[in-house]
Amino acid sequence: ALAGEFARSAAARGAQVIWGRAWAEAGAPPFWPWIQILRALLGRDPLVQLRESFGDSLRELAAWLPELAVSGGAVPAAEIEGPAARFRQFDAIARLLRDRLGAEDPFGPACVVILEDLHAFDDASLKLLRFLQPDLSGLRLLFVATYRDLEARPGSEPAAFIDFCAGSAQRIALQGLAADDAARLCELLGQGPAARELYELSDGNPLLLSALAERRARDGGVPLQELAGCALPERMKRAVREHLLQLPAATRAVLAAASG
């Protein structure tokens, strides 16, 4: 929600806003968030202009975006895996960003790229971010990444990337709402009189607070003590399941026995 509000504010100021979202389920190709970003950057440009701007680099971009090859005769690189091919692809994307958002046009529109669920990015996508990081200060480009702390486990590639960015990025740790802000949210949801109790039940978590308030409103003022037994929103249940799957099997067995 915070990233969405930031995106709306940036768009209102004239910035181009692009979303690159991870797909945590099976089936997504490598670099899926970047494929979304590249399509947003290239989608409206005539292919002739792309050829003039990028020349042979278009061949490398077509390795990720087959529609470029189909539309304009660019042939994907025969080898799209391996260190040398990967470097050429990364360099082609760096050239694309410099061409679109470089300092040569300081008055052009800025671009905000929202990287949604960084913890679910494939390792290759994170390596591309590392590759681009030295060029970012010279571009009219801002990356905003969202991730869950619990998902970025120590020793994982997302955790390593977050540490890598520590000196060059601003990190905002989100907490639950303060009591006054929770009360305002409850008023907006028509549950102002129950704000304090709802705040205590949710510990200020805005998603859970909203779900509890809406459930209470929908059920015609269900007693607060019964709300704790209501089903969690599906999004929260999915997050809990993902956390549980990361625990050792023996730990999950103990939890299952304790909750039975």
N, C-alpha and C positions, 0 to 999 in steps of 0.2 A: 504493500500500500504506500509506503514511504517512497519507494522508487517510482511508482506510478505518479505520485503527486509531483515529484521532482521532474519527471519527464514532461508532465503537462505544463509546469512552469517554464521549463527550457523551451518547449515548443512555442509558448506564448511570446517568448522573447526572440523568436526567429530562428532557433536552432533546429537542425534536422535531428530527429530522435529515431534511433534504430534499436530494436530489441534482438538479442541473441539468447535464446533459451535452450537450456540443456534438456535432453530427453532421457530420463532415467531408466525407461523400459528397454527391452531388447529390440534390436532392429535398426537403430539409428546409425548412420555411417560415421566414421571419424570426422572430426571438424564440423559436426552438425551446427553448433552455434555460429561458427564462422561462415558456413554456407548461407545461413539466413542473413547474416550481415552483408556478405558480398552481393547477394541478390538484391538487397535493398539499395546498395550503392550503385549497382550496375544496371538494375532492371529497366530504367527508362532511357538509357543512353543508346543512340544508334550504334550498331555494331561496327560500322565504318569508322566512327570516331574512336571507338575502343581500339581498333587495330592501329590507327594513327598514333594513339597515345601510348600503347603498350607493346606494339610489335610482337616480338617473340614471347614476351611475358604472357600474352593472351593464351598461348599454348599451355603454360603452367596453370593459369586460372581455369582453363577448360578441364583440367584433370579433376577439379572439384565440381565444376558447373558444366555438365555435359551439354546443356542447352546452347552454350557458346559454340561448341564444336558443330552441333547440328545446324545452328542458324547461320554461321558464317564461315564454315570451312576450316576453322581452327581445329587441329588434331591434338587430342590430349597426349601428353608425354607418354612414350611407350612404357617408361618405368615411373610409376607414381609412388613407389615405396623406396625405402633406403635413404641413408643420410644425404647423399648428393641431391636426389630428387626432392627430398623434403626441404633442403636449404633453398633450392630454386623456387619452390612454391612459396616459402616464407618471404623470400626476397621480392617476388612478384607482388605479394600483398602489401609489403612495405612500400613498394613503388606506387601502388594504387593509392594508398593513404596519403603519401606525399604529394601525389598529383592532385588529389581531390581537396586535401586539407592542409597543404603546405604553407609556409610563411610567405611564399611569393605573392599570395593574395590575402594580405592580412585583414582585409575588410569583407571577405567572403563569409558566408554563414558558417557558424560552428556546428559541430556534430557531437551529439551525446549518444554513446552506445551503452545500453543497459545490458549487463551480463547477468542473466537471471539464473540463480541456483549454481553458483560457481563450484560448490562442493560436488556437483554431479557432472562437471565437465570431464570429457575424456582427457587423458594425459597429453595427447597431441595438441589439443586446443590450448591447454595451459602452456605448453612449450612455445607455441606461436605467440602468446602474450608475452612471454619472457623475451622472445626475439625482438618484438616490437618495442619493448619498454624503453630502450635508449633513445628512440626517435620521438617519443611522445611529447617531450617538452617543446619540440619545434612544430607541432601540429595544432590546428584549431580543433582539437579532439579531446573529449573527456570520457573516460571509462567509469562507469558506476557498476560495481559488482555486488550482488547479494549472495549471502551464503549462511548456512546454519552452523553455529559454532560446534555443535555436537557431531556434525557430519564431517568436519575438517579435522580428522583424527591425527594426532602427532605421528609423523613418519609417512603420512599420505602425500600424494602429489599436490592436492589443494592446499594442505597445511604448509608445504615447502614453498609454494608460490606466494601465499599470504606473507610468510616471513620474508621472502625475497623483496616484496613491495614495501616492507615496513618503513624504509627511509624516504620513499617517494610518494606515498599515498596517505590520505587521511582515512583513518579507520573510525567508524561510528558504531559503538556497541549498543544495540537496542535493548532496552529494559522494559518491564511492564509499565503501564500508565501509573502516574501518581494519582493519589486519591481524588484530588480536585478534577483532574482530567477525566478520570473514570466517571465521576459524577456528571460531568458535562455530556459524556457519551451516553450515559443512562438516560439523561433528560431528552437527548435527541431521539432515543429509542422508546420514549414514553414510559420509562421505568425509574424516573427520578426519585420517588419515595423509597425505593428498594436499593438505591445506589450503594450504600455502605455495605449491605450484606452481599450484594453481587460482587463488589470489589474484593471482599474478603474471600469469597468462594473462588474467584478467578485469579487472585493474586495480581490483579492488574493486567493480565494477558488480554490484549484487545480482542483477539479472535474468540477466545473462550468467553470473555465478558459479553461480547455481542451475541454469541450463540445462546448463552444463558438468559440474557434479557429478552431476546426474541422468542425463546421458548416460553418464558413466563408470560409474555404478552399474548402469545398465540393460544396458550392453555387457560387464559382468563385468570391469571394471578395464582398459578400453582404455588403452594407454600414453599418458601425458600429452602427449607430443610430437605425438600424432595428434589430440588434441582440438582443436587450433587449426584443423584442417581440417574440423571438423564443421559442419553447417549451423546457422545462427543461428536462434533462436526466431522464429516468424512475426511477432510483435509488433515485434521489433528490426529484422527485414528491412523491414517496412513503414515504420518510422521512417527507415531509411537511404534507402529509395526516395524518401520525401517530401523529404528533404534534397537528394538528387541532382537532383530535378526543379526545385529552386529555383536551381540553378546555370545559368550560360549554356550554350547548346548546344555551343559550342566547348570549354568546360571539360569537359563530360561526354564529348565525343569523345576528348579527351586521356586522361581517366581510363579509358575503355573500352579504348583502345589499350595503356595501361600495364598493365592488369590481364589482358590477353589472353594 
